[in-house]
Amino acid sequence: MITKQDLERNFGEVALLDDGSFKFEDRLPGATYFYHARLGADASSHDLLTVSIDVEDDEFSSRLLRASLGFSLSFDALTPAPIANNKYGFEQVIFAPPSYHKFMKGRLDSERSNLFLCVPCFVSEFSGDESVDEFEFMRRSSADALKWNRTIRPKISMRVDNPSTGVSIGSGYALVSFDELVYEVSRLKSGQGFVEVLNFRGTVRDVVAQPDDVFALIRDRDDSRVELLALTELRSQLWEFVIQA
């Protein structure tokens, strides 16, 4: 477990807030990391941590820490919990067990065994079943989850086979941004290749190019559920698909 004394030895000023949590920070040349921690009462209790880059928000951090109440947090997987409406637009918080993040490593290695990271997010940004490596990659790269003022960055898994460009992912999927998805779709040629897309729920859409700059959008791998769209219309349809709740 982590104690106030542990925090004071590793950070500058550590403030006790009205809700019983502790507030501290790391000031770096390019950014300030603001931390809020709710420490467990004993070695069997969870320690909870929020981290934000350049956003200091005690009230919202407190709400994230309280969101764990009524939930059994797993040490083996991510635990999502809903949160009330807020100015950032976030819809849930993900509680990541210590094996899923690296905060306090190198500082409190032996004390962080119960430290859960609280990550506020949009529902479409995480599935909740990510592996350790996948979650860490998404938190740092695609979702950029420490930036609370970010726009929505949905989880998108893409498989592409495009003989005209030589791009092929094979039988697996790659995590991509929405702009990367649209770029690969735009490079399809009529009768050559496809792009397959999974949203955060694992629902699938396939895109195949047709003559005259038209694309076939196939729903759930069902050839009877096909819609022919221009690229602008297809882009709108794909965006709705990847963010749908």
N, C-alpha and C positions, 0 to 999 in steps of 0.2 A: 504494500500500500504506500501511497505518497502522503507526506505530511506537509504542513505549512512550512516547517523548518527546511524540508527538502527544497521547496520552491524558493525560499529566501536565500539558500546557498547557491542557487543556480541562476537566479534572475535578480534584477535590481530591486525595485520597489514592488512589494506584493500587498495588494489592498484587499481587505475583507469587505464584501458588499453586504447590503441589507438582507439579501436572500440566502446568505451563508456561503456563497461561492467566493472564490479568490480570483482576482484580476491581476495580470502581469503582462509584460510585453518584451519583444525583441526588436530593437531599432537597428536596421541594416541600412547600408548606403542607398539602396534603391526602393526599400519598402519597410513598413512597420508591421510586425505580426502581433496581433492582439489575442491574448489567451484568456479564457474563463474556465475555471475548474471547480467542480464540486467533488470534494474528497469523501471517500467512504469512511464510515465510522470505525471499521476494523478491517483486518486482513481478508475477511470473507466478503467485504462490500466492494461495489464497483466504484472506481474513480472515473469521472466524466470530464471531457475536455472539448471546448470549442476553440477553433482557430480561424481568424479572418485576417486578410491582408488589406491594410489601409482603411478598414471600416471598424470604428469603435462604437459598439452598440450593446450596452449593458443589459437593456431590457430584453432585446431579442435573444441574446446569449442565455439569459435566465430562462426564457421560454423553451429554448432548445434543451437545456439541462433538465427542466421539469417534464419534458415530453417522454422521458423514460419511465415515468410512474405508471404502473399497471402493466408494464411489459417485462417479460423474462428475457434478458439479454444473453445471447449465445456467445460462447468463446470460440465456436467453430464456424460461424457464418455471420453474415450481415443481418441486422435486425432493423427493418423499416418501421417507422411510426408516423402517423399523420400529425400535422401541426395546423393551427388556426390561421386564418387569413393574416397576411403581414405585408409590409411595404415592399418587400423584395419579390413577392409573388411565389415564394417557395411553398410547396404542397406537403412535403414530408421531411423527416430527418432520418438519416441512416446512422445507426450505431455500429461502428466498426471495432471489433475486438483487437487486442494488442498485436496479434499476429498480422493484422491487415494494415497497419500503419507503422511509421517509424518515429513518431513524436516522442521525445524524451530519451531516445536512444543516444548513447554517448554522454548523457547527463544523469539519468536515473535508471540505469539498465536493470538493476535488481529490484527497483521499486515499482516499475511500470507494468507489472504482470497483470494488474486488474484495470488498466487504463483504456477506456473506450473513447474513441474519437467520434464526436457528433457532427455529422456533415449535413447541413440543410441543402435541399435540392428540389428540382422539379421532378415530378413522378417519372417523366419520360427519360430522365438522364441515367437512371440505374434500374436494372431489373430486380436487384436484391439477391440474386443468386450468383453474383460474380465470384470468381476465384480470387485468391490473395493478389496474384500478379495482375489480373485483369482490373481489379478495383484500384490498385495503386496506379496503374497506367492511366485509367480513366480519370481518377481524381486529379492527377497532375496535368494531364494533357487534354483530353477531349472535354471533360466537364469543367476543369480548372476550378475545383470546388471550394477553394479558399477565398475566391473573389465573390463576395455576396452581392455585388452590384452587376453581376454578369447577366447577359441575356441567356435565354434557354438554349441548351446545347444537348439535344437528344442523343441517346445511345442508338447508333446505327451500325449494323453489321452488314457488310456487302461481300458478295461473291460476283466476280466478273470474268467473262471469257469473250474476248474481242479479237478475232483473228486479224482484223484490218489494222489494229495498232500493236498487236503482239502482247497485249496485257491479259494475263490470266492468273487468277488466284488459286485455281485448282479446286479441290473439294472442300476446303475450309473457308472461313470468313475472316475479313479484316474489319477492325473498327475504324470508321471514317467519319469525317465531318459531313454536314449536309452539302456544303459547296463541293467537296470531293466527290460525293455521290452524283450530283448533277453534272459535274464535269465528265465523269465516266459515261453517264447516260448519253450526253450530248455527242460523244465520239462514236457511238454505235452506228453502223452502216446497215442499210436494208438487207435483210436476209443473212446477216453475219453476227453471230454472237448474241449475248444477253447480259443483263445485269439483274442479280437477285438481291433483294433487300429484306432484312429482318428488322422490325422495330423492337423496342425494349420488352414487349410482351412475347416476342418470338413469332409474331404473325408475319407472313411472307407476302411479298409482291415481286413479280417478275416484269422486266421491261425488255421488249424486243423492238428494234427499229423496223419501220415499214417504208414503202416508197413515199415520195413527196413530203419528206420531213415530218412524217407522222410516226408516233410510237404506240405500240400495243401495251397496255397495262393489264397484266393478268393477276387476278386476285386468288390467293390461297391455292396456287398451282392448279386451278380449275379453268380449263380452256373454254368452258362455256361462260365464264365471267370475265370477258375481255372488253376493254374500253379503248377506243382509238383517240389519241390526244396529240395536239401540237406540244412542243417543248415547254412553252410558257404554262399551258394548262397542266401538263404532266408535273412540272415543278410544284405547282400549288397542291396537286393531289398527293404527291410524295411527302410534302411538308406536313399536311394534315395527318397522313398515315404515321409518320414517325413521332408525332407529338400526341397522338390520340390517347386519352386517358382510359 
